[in-house]
């Protein structure tokens, strides 16, 4: 998070606050989802971003 703040010239404290809000929203989402889905659920998070050569699909 600190690297992102420095790289893009963003306020580190604001980014941490936003990350906390995202965590709260994610927790709320999973709570609602757990009430709707019966049985086991796997959550897959793909962190692939465009700066990785293989993620662009090109050769």
PyMOL Python script that loads the backbone (N, CA, C, O; Angstrom):
from pymol import cmd

cmd.read_pdbstr("""\
ATOM      1  N   UNK A   1       0.825  -1.179   0.000  1.00  0.00           N
ATOM      2  CA  UNK A   1       0.000   0.000   0.000  1.00  0.00           C
ATOM      3  C   UNK A   1       0.876   1.252   0.000  1.00  0.00           C
ATOM      4  O   UNK A   1       0.591   2.236  -0.683  1.00  0.00           O
ATOM      5  N   UNK A   2       1.944   1.185   0.783  1.00  0.00           N
ATOM      6  CA  UNK A   2       2.840   2.357   0.818  1.00  0.00           C
ATOM      7  C   UNK A   2       3.478   2.566  -0.555  1.00  0.00           C
ATOM      8  O   UNK A   2       3.632   3.702  -1.004  1.00  0.00           O
ATOM      9  N   UNK A   3       3.845   1.477  -1.218  1.00  0.00           N
ATOM     10  CA  UNK A   3       4.439   1.579  -2.548  1.00  0.00           C
ATOM     11  C   UNK A   3       3.451   2.209  -3.530  1.00  0.00           C
ATOM     12  O   UNK A   3       3.834   3.065  -4.328  1.00  0.00           O
ATOM     13  N   UNK A   4       2.186   1.794  -3.476  1.00  0.00           N
ATOM     14  CA  UNK A   4       1.176   2.373  -4.368  1.00  0.00           C
ATOM     15  C   UNK A   4       1.016   3.866  -4.095  1.00  0.00           C
ATOM     16  O   UNK A   4       0.890   4.659  -5.028  1.00  0.00           O
ATOM     17  N   UNK A   5       1.020   4.250  -2.815  1.00  0.00           N
ATOM     18  CA  UNK A   5       0.887   5.660  -2.463  1.00  0.00           C
ATOM     19  C   UNK A   5       2.050   6.465  -3.030  1.00  0.00           C
ATOM     20  O   UNK A   5       1.850   7.536  -3.601  1.00  0.00           O
ATOM     21  N   UNK A   6       3.259   5.947  -2.870  1.00  0.00           N
ATOM     22  CA  UNK A   6       4.438   6.668  -3.366  1.00  0.00           C
ATOM     23  C   UNK A   6       4.476   6.693  -4.887  1.00  0.00           C
ATOM     24  O   UNK A   6       4.796   7.722  -5.483  1.00  0.00           O
ATOM     25  N   UNK A   7       4.151   5.573  -5.517  1.00  0.00           N
ATOM     26  CA  UNK A   7       4.195   5.481  -6.978  1.00  0.00           C
ATOM     27  C   UNK A   7       3.220   6.442  -7.638  1.00  0.00           C
ATOM     28  O   UNK A   7       3.560   7.099  -8.623  1.00  0.00           O
ATOM     29  N   UNK A   8       1.994   6.527  -7.093  1.00  0.00           N
ATOM     30  CA  UNK A   8       0.954   7.334  -7.730  1.00  0.00           C
ATOM     31  C   UNK A   8       0.713   8.671  -7.043  1.00  0.00           C
ATOM     32  O   UNK A   8      -0.208   9.400  -7.412  1.00  0.00           O
ATOM     33  N   UNK A   9       1.530   8.997  -6.048  1.00  0.00           N
ATOM     34  CA  UNK A   9       1.391  10.278  -5.375  1.00  0.00           C
ATOM     35  C   UNK A   9       0.094  10.398  -4.585  1.00  0.00           C
ATOM     36  O   UNK A   9      -0.524  11.462  -4.557  1.00  0.00           O
ATOM     37  N   UNK A  10      -0.316   9.309  -3.945  1.00  0.00           N
ATOM     38  CA  UNK A  10      -1.568   9.292  -3.194  1.00  0.00           C
ATOM     39  C   UNK A  10      -1.296   9.371  -1.696  1.00  0.00           C
ATOM     40  O   UNK A  10      -0.195   9.071  -1.235  1.00  0.00           O
ATOM     41  N   UNK A  11      -2.299   9.774  -0.960  1.00  0.00           N
ATOM     42  CA  UNK A  11      -2.166   9.885   0.487  1.00  0.00           C
ATOM     43  C   UNK A  11      -2.261   8.502   1.123  1.00  0.00           C
ATOM     44  O   UNK A  11      -3.270   7.811   0.988  1.00  0.00           O
ATOM     45  N   UNK A  12      -1.199   8.112   1.816  1.00  0.00           N
ATOM     46  CA  UNK A  12      -1.110   6.775   2.413  1.00  0.00           C
ATOM     47  C   UNK A  12      -2.228   6.526   3.423  1.00  0.00           C
ATOM     48  O   UNK A  12      -2.831   5.453   3.418  1.00  0.00           O
ATOM     49  N   UNK A  13      -2.514   7.491   4.282  1.00  0.00           N
ATOM     50  CA  UNK A  13      -3.567   7.331   5.299  1.00  0.00           C
ATOM     51  C   UNK A  13      -4.926   7.130   4.647  1.00  0.00           C
ATOM     52  O   UNK A  13      -5.722   6.319   5.118  1.00  0.00           O
ATOM     53  N   UNK A  14      -5.201   7.857   3.571  1.00  0.00           N
ATOM     54  CA  UNK A  14      -6.475   7.694   2.860  1.00  0.00           C
ATOM     55  C   UNK A  14      -6.582   6.310   2.232  1.00  0.00           C
ATOM     56  O   UNK A  14      -7.653   5.703   2.239  1.00  0.00           O
ATOM     57  N   UNK A  15      -5.469   5.808   1.686  1.00  0.00           N
ATOM     58  CA  UNK A  15      -5.485   4.477   1.098  1.00  0.00           C
ATOM     59  C   UNK A  15      -5.759   3.407   2.150  1.00  0.00           C
ATOM     60  O   UNK A  15      -6.508   2.461   1.902  1.00  0.00           O
ATOM     61  N   UNK A  16      -5.146   3.562   3.333  1.00  0.00           N
ATOM     62  CA  UNK A  16      -5.398   2.607   4.406  1.00  0.00           C
ATOM     63  C   UNK A  16      -6.851   2.635   4.845  1.00  0.00           C
ATOM     64  O   UNK A  16      -7.446   1.592   5.120  1.00  0.00           O
ATOM     65  N   UNK A  17      -7.421   3.831   4.909  1.00  0.00           N
ATOM     66  CA  UNK A  17      -8.832   3.958   5.283  1.00  0.00           C
ATOM     67  C   UNK A  17      -9.729   3.295   4.236  1.00  0.00           C
ATOM     68  O   UNK A  17     -10.677   2.588   4.580  1.00  0.00           O
ATOM     69  N   UNK A  18      -9.428   3.524   2.972  1.00  0.00           N
ATOM     70  CA  UNK A  18     -10.206   2.909   1.889  1.00  0.00           C
ATOM     71  C   UNK A  18     -10.082   1.396   1.933  1.00  0.00           C
ATOM     72  O   UNK A  18     -11.058   0.686   1.693  1.00  0.00           O
ATOM     73  N   UNK A  19      -8.893   0.898   2.236  1.00  0.00           N
ATOM     74  CA  UNK A  19      -8.685  -0.543   2.336  1.00  0.00           C
ATOM     75  C   UNK A  19      -9.520  -1.123   3.479  1.00  0.00           C
ATOM     76  O   UNK A  19     -10.082  -2.210   3.345  1.00  0.00           O
ATOM     77  N   UNK A  20      -9.604  -0.415   4.584  1.00  0.00           N
ATOM     78  CA  UNK A  20     -10.438  -0.847   5.699  1.00  0.00           C
ATOM     79  C   UNK A  20     -11.907  -0.890   5.317  1.00  0.00           C
ATOM     80  O   UNK A  20     -12.623  -1.815   5.702  1.00  0.00           O
ATOM     81  N   UNK A  21     -12.363   0.107   4.561  1.00  0.00           N
ATOM     82  CA  UNK A  21     -13.753   0.130   4.107  1.00  0.00           C
ATOM     83  C   UNK A  21     -14.022  -1.028   3.143  1.00  0.00           C
ATOM     84  O   UNK A  21     -15.087  -1.644   3.184  1.00  0.00           O
ATOM     85  N   UNK A  22     -13.062  -1.311   2.290  1.00  0.00           N
ATOM     86  CA  UNK A  22     -13.193  -2.437   1.367  1.00  0.00           C
ATOM     87  C   UNK A  22     -13.287  -3.747   2.130  1.00  0.00           C
ATOM     88  O   UNK A  22     -14.082  -4.620   1.783  1.00  0.00           O
ATOM     89  N   UNK A  23     -12.477  -3.882   3.168  1.00  0.00           N
ATOM     90  CA  UNK A  23     -12.520  -5.087   3.991  1.00  0.00           C
ATOM     91  C   UNK A  23     -13.891  -5.254   4.640  1.00  0.00           C
ATOM     92  O   UNK A  23     -14.431  -6.359   4.683  1.00  0.00           O
ATOM     93  N   UNK A  24     -14.454  -4.154   5.146  1.00  0.00           N
ATOM     94  CA  UNK A  24     -15.783  -4.206   5.757  1.00  0.00           C
ATOM     95  C   UNK A  24     -16.842  -4.601   4.731  1.00  0.00           C
ATOM     96  O   UNK A  24     -17.717  -5.418   5.018  1.00  0.00           O
ATOM     97  N   UNK A  25     -16.759  -4.019   3.537  1.00  0.00           N
ATOM     98  CA  UNK A  25     -17.727  -4.340   2.482  1.00  0.00           C
ATOM     99  C   UNK A  25     -17.610  -5.805   2.072  1.00  0.00           C
ATOM    100  O   UNK A  25     -18.619  -6.480   1.866  1.00  0.00           O
ATOM    101  N   UNK A  26     -16.374  -6.293   1.954  1.00  0.00           N
ATOM    102  CA  UNK A  26     -16.145  -7.691   1.585  1.00  0.00           C
ATOM    103  C   UNK A  26     -16.732  -8.629   2.649  1.00  0.00           C
ATOM    104  O   UNK A  26     -17.353  -9.637   2.313  1.00  0.00           O
ATOM    105  N   UNK A  27     -16.535  -8.298   3.922  1.00  0.00           N
ATOM    106  CA  UNK A  27     -17.067  -9.104   5.011  1.00  0.00           C
ATOM    107  C   UNK A  27     -18.600  -9.132   4.951  1.00  0.00           C
ATOM    108  O   UNK A  27     -19.213 -10.183   5.134  1.00  0.00           O
ATOM    109  N   UNK A  28     -19.211  -7.968   4.693  1.00  0.00           N
ATOM    110  CA  UNK A  28     -20.676  -7.898   4.574  1.00  0.00           C
ATOM    111  C   UNK A  28     -21.164  -8.736   3.400  1.00  0.00           C
ATOM    112  O   UNK A  28     -22.166  -9.443   3.509  1.00  0.00           O
ATOM    113  N   UNK A  29     -20.455  -8.655   2.277  1.00  0.00           N
ATOM    114  CA  UNK A  29     -20.812  -9.424   1.091  1.00  0.00           C
ATOM    115  C   UNK A  29     -20.771 -10.922   1.382  1.00  0.00           C
ATOM    116  O   UNK A  29     -21.690 -11.657   1.021  1.00  0.00           O
ATOM    117  N   UNK A  30     -19.706 -11.367   2.031  1.00  0.00           N
ATOM    118  CA  UNK A  30     -19.576 -12.792   2.336  1.00  0.00           C
ATOM    119  C   UNK A  30     -20.647 -13.247   3.323  1.00  0.00           C
ATOM    120  O   UNK A  30     -21.115 -14.383   3.248  1.00  0.00           O
ATOM    121  N   UNK A  31     -21.032 -12.383   4.233  1.00  0.00           N
ATOM    122  CA  UNK A  31     -22.082 -12.734   5.184  1.00  0.00           C
ATOM    123  C   UNK A  31     -23.415 -12.935   4.465  1.00  0.00           C
ATOM    124  O   UNK A  31     -24.131 -13.897   4.740  1.00  0.00           O
ATOM    125  N   UNK A  32     -23.744 -12.038   3.556  1.00  0.00           N
ATOM    126  CA  UNK A  32     -24.982 -12.177   2.773  1.00  0.00           C
ATOM    127  C   UNK A  32     -24.905 -13.417   1.896  1.00  0.00           C
ATOM    128  O   UNK A  32     -25.865 -14.184   1.819  1.00  0.00           O
ATOM    129  N   UNK A  33     -23.790 -13.615   1.245  1.00  0.00           N
ATOM    130  CA  UNK A  33     -23.607 -14.763   0.363  1.00  0.00           C
ATOM    131  C   UNK A  33     -23.749 -16.071   1.124  1.00  0.00           C
ATOM    132  O   UNK A  33     -24.339 -17.024   0.614  1.00  0.00           O
ATOM    133  N   UNK A  34     -23.216 -16.125   2.336  1.00  0.00           N
ATOM    134  CA  UNK A  34     -23.295 -17.361   3.111  1.00  0.00           C
ATOM    135  C   UNK A  34     -24.727 -17.701   3.484  1.00  0.00           C
ATOM    136  O   UNK A  34     -25.044 -18.868   3.712  1.00  0.00           O
ATOM    137  N   UNK A  35     -25.605 -16.693   3.550  1.00  0.00           N
ATOM    138  CA  UNK A  35     -27.006 -16.951   3.816  1.00  0.00           C
ATOM    139  C   UNK A  35     -27.751 -17.456   2.592  1.00  0.00           C
ATOM    140  O   UNK A  35     -28.801 -18.087   2.718  1.00  0.00           O
ATOM    141  N   UNK A  36     -27.217 -17.183   1.409  1.00  0.00           N
ATOM    142  CA  UNK A  36     -27.881 -17.571   0.165  1.00  0.00           C
ATOM    143  C   UNK A  36     -27.416 -18.915  -0.376  1.00  0.00           C
ATOM    144  O   UNK A  36     -28.188 -19.644  -0.999  1.00  0.00           O
ATOM    145  N   UNK A  37     -26.165 -19.234  -0.136  1.00  0.00           N
ATOM    146  CA  UNK A  37     -25.565 -20.443  -0.707  1.00  0.00           C
ATOM    147  C   UNK A  37     -25.485 -21.522   0.359  1.00  0.00           C
ATOM    148  O   UNK A  37     -24.993 -21.292   1.464  1.00  0.00           O
ATOM    149  N   UNK A  38     -25.967 -22.681   0.014  1.00  0.00           N
ATOM    150  CA  UNK A  38     -25.883 -23.817   0.926  1.00  0.00           C
ATOM    151  C   UNK A  38     -24.773 -24.739   0.440  1.00  0.00           C
ATOM    152  O   UNK A  38     -24.683 -25.030  -0.753  1.00  0.00           O
ATOM    153  N   UNK A  39     -23.944 -25.190   1.342  1.00  0.00           N
ATOM    154  CA  UNK A  39     -22.827 -26.056   0.974  1.00  0.00           C
ATOM    155  C   UNK A  39     -21.534 -25.261   0.943  1.00  0.00           C
ATOM    156  O   UNK A  39     -21.485 -24.106   1.368  1.00  0.00           O
ATOM    157  N   UNK A  40     -20.489 -25.898   0.433  1.00  0.00           N
ATOM    158  CA  UNK A  40     -19.174 -25.276   0.413  1.00  0.00           C
ATOM    159  C   UNK A  40     -19.031 -24.309  -0.756  1.00  0.00           C
ATOM    160  O   UNK A  40     -19.609 -24.509  -1.824  1.00  0.00           O
ATOM    161  N   UNK A  41     -18.250 -23.261  -0.530  1.00  0.00           N
ATOM    162  CA  UNK A  41     -17.982 -22.253  -1.554  1.00  0.00           C
ATOM    163  C   UNK A  41     -16.486 -21.975  -1.562  1.00  0.00           C
ATOM    164  O   UNK A  41     -15.860 -21.860  -0.508  1.00  0.00           O
ATOM    165  N   UNK A  42     -15.925 -21.869  -2.748  1.00  0.00           N
ATOM    166  CA  UNK A  42     -14.515 -21.479  -2.890  1.00  0.00           C
ATOM    167  C   UNK A  42     -14.472 -20.099  -3.515  1.00  0.00           C
ATOM    168  O   UNK A  42     -15.118 -19.858  -4.534  1.00  0.00           O
ATOM    169  N   UNK A  43     -13.720 -19.193  -2.917  1.00  0.00           N
ATOM    170  CA  UNK A  43     -13.538 -17.854  -3.457  1.00  0.00           C
ATOM    171  C   UNK A  43     -12.133 -17.777  -4.033  1.00  0.00           C
ATOM    172  O   UNK A  43     -11.148 -18.012  -3.333  1.00  0.00           O
ATOM    173  N   UNK A  44     -12.053 -17.443  -5.323  1.00  0.00           N
ATOM    174  CA  UNK A  44     -10.769 -17.356  -5.998  1.00  0.00           C
ATOM    175  C   UNK A  44     -10.524 -15.899  -6.359  1.00  0.00           C
ATOM    176  O   UNK A  44     -11.347 -15.272  -7.025  1.00  0.00           O
ATOM    177  N   UNK A  45      -9.403 -15.368  -5.923  1.00  0.00           N
ATOM    178  CA  UNK A  45      -9.049 -13.986  -6.218  1.00  0.00           C
ATOM    179  C   UNK A  45      -7.839 -14.008  -7.134  1.00  0.00           C
ATOM    180  O   UNK A  45      -6.783 -14.529  -6.775  1.00  0.00           O
ATOM    181  N   UNK A  46      -8.004 -13.437  -8.319  1.00  0.00           N
ATOM    182  CA  UNK A  46      -6.930 -13.394  -9.304  1.00  0.00           C
ATOM    183  C   UNK A  46      -6.268 -12.026  -9.236  1.00  0.00           C
ATOM    184  O   UNK A  46      -6.912 -11.013  -9.506  1.00  0.00           O
ATOM    185  N   UNK A  47      -5.007 -11.988  -8.883  1.00  0.00           N
ATOM    186  CA  UNK A  47      -4.300 -10.713  -8.763  1.00  0.00           C
ATOM    187  C   UNK A  47      -3.526 -10.358 -10.024  1.00  0.00           C
ATOM    188  O   UNK A  47      -2.679  -9.465  -9.996  1.00  0.00           O
ATOM    189  N   UNK A  48      -3.804 -11.045 -11.127  1.00  0.00           N
ATOM    190  CA  UNK A  48      -3.105 -10.767 -12.375  1.00  0.00           C
ATOM    191  C   UNK A  48      -3.440  -9.360 -12.844  1.00  0.00           C
ATOM    192  O   UNK A  48      -4.609  -8.983 -12.932  1.00  0.00           O
ATOM    193  N   UNK A  49      -2.421  -8.603 -13.137  1.00  0.00           N
ATOM    194  CA  UNK A  49      -2.620  -7.246 -13.642  1.00  0.00           C
ATOM    195  C   UNK A  49      -1.881  -7.080 -14.957  1.00  0.00           C
ATOM    196  O   UNK A  49      -1.050  -7.911 -15.324  1.00  0.00           O
ATOM    197  N   UNK A  50      -2.181  -6.034 -15.644  1.00  0.00           N
ATOM    198  CA  UNK A  50      -1.701  -5.831 -17.005  1.00  0.00           C
ATOM    199  C   UNK A  50      -0.187  -5.695 -17.118  1.00  0.00           C
ATOM    200  O   UNK A  50       0.351  -5.880 -18.210  1.00  0.00           O
ATOM    201  N   UNK A  51       0.516  -5.382 -16.046  1.00  0.00           N
ATOM    202  CA  UNK A  51       1.961  -5.205 -16.177  1.00  0.00           C
ATOM    203  C   UNK A  51       2.703  -6.524 -16.293  1.00  0.00           C
ATOM    204  O   UNK A  51       3.893  -6.541 -16.608  1.00  0.00           O
ATOM    205  N   UNK A  52       2.014  -7.626 -16.042  1.00  0.00           N
ATOM    206  CA  UNK A  52       2.647  -8.929 -16.204  1.00  0.00           C
ATOM    207  C   UNK A  52       2.509  -9.356 -17.663  1.00  0.00           C
ATOM    208  O   UNK A  52       1.398  -9.437 -18.188  1.00  0.00           O
ATOM    209  N   UNK A  53       3.616  -9.624 -18.304  1.00  0.00           N
ATOM    210  CA  UNK A  53       3.630  -9.918 -19.740  1.00  0.00           C
ATOM    211  C   UNK A  53       2.665 -11.041 -20.105  1.00  0.00           C
ATOM    212  O   UNK A  53       1.932 -10.934 -21.089  1.00  0.00           O
ATOM    213  N   UNK A  54       2.661 -12.121 -19.314  1.00  0.00           N
ATOM    214  CA  UNK A  54       1.815 -13.263 -19.652  1.00  0.00           C
ATOM    215  C   UNK A  54       0.331 -12.969 -19.486  1.00  0.00           C
ATOM    216  O   UNK A  54      -0.493 -13.695 -20.040  1.00  0.00           O
ATOM    217  N   UNK A  55      -0.042 -11.919 -18.736  1.00  0.00           N
ATOM    218  CA  UNK A  55      -1.460 -11.637 -18.533  1.00  0.00           C
ATOM    219  C   UNK A  55      -2.073 -10.872 -19.707  1.00  0.00           C
ATOM    220  O   UNK A  55      -3.294 -10.738 -19.790  1.00  0.00           O
ATOM    221  N   UNK A  56      -1.247 -10.380 -20.596  1.00  0.00           N
ATOM    222  CA  UNK A  56      -1.758  -9.608 -21.741  1.00  0.00           C
ATOM    223  C   UNK A  56      -2.243 -10.500 -22.874  1.00  0.00           C
ATOM    224  O   UNK A  56      -2.929 -10.034 -23.784  1.00  0.00           O
ATOM    225  N   UNK A  57      -1.893 -11.773 -22.824  1.00  0.00           N
ATOM    226  CA  UNK A  57      -2.342 -12.689 -23.863  1.00  0.00           C
ATOM    227  C   UNK A  57      -1.508 -12.613 -25.130  1.00  0.00           C
ATOM    228  O   UNK A  57      -1.733 -13.384 -26.063  1.00  0.00           O
ATOM    229  N   UNK A  58      -0.560 -11.706 -25.180  1.00  0.00           N
ATOM    230  CA  UNK A  58       0.284 -11.565 -26.358  1.00  0.00           C
ATOM    231  C   UNK A  58       1.488 -12.468 -26.299  1.00  0.00           C
ATOM    232  O   UNK A  58       1.732 -13.136 -25.294  1.00  0.00           O
ATOM    233  N   UNK A  59       2.224 -12.485 -27.355  1.00  0.00           N
ATOM    234  CA  UNK A  59       3.440 -13.302 -27.373  1.00  0.00           C
ATOM    235  C   UNK A  59       4.663 -12.441 -27.349  1.00  0.00           C
ATOM    236  O   UNK A  59       5.781 -12.956 -27.360  1.00  0.00           O
TER     237      UNK A  59
END
""", "prot")
cmd.dss("prot")
cmd.show_as("cartoon", "prot")
cmd.util.cbc("prot")
cmd.orient("prot")
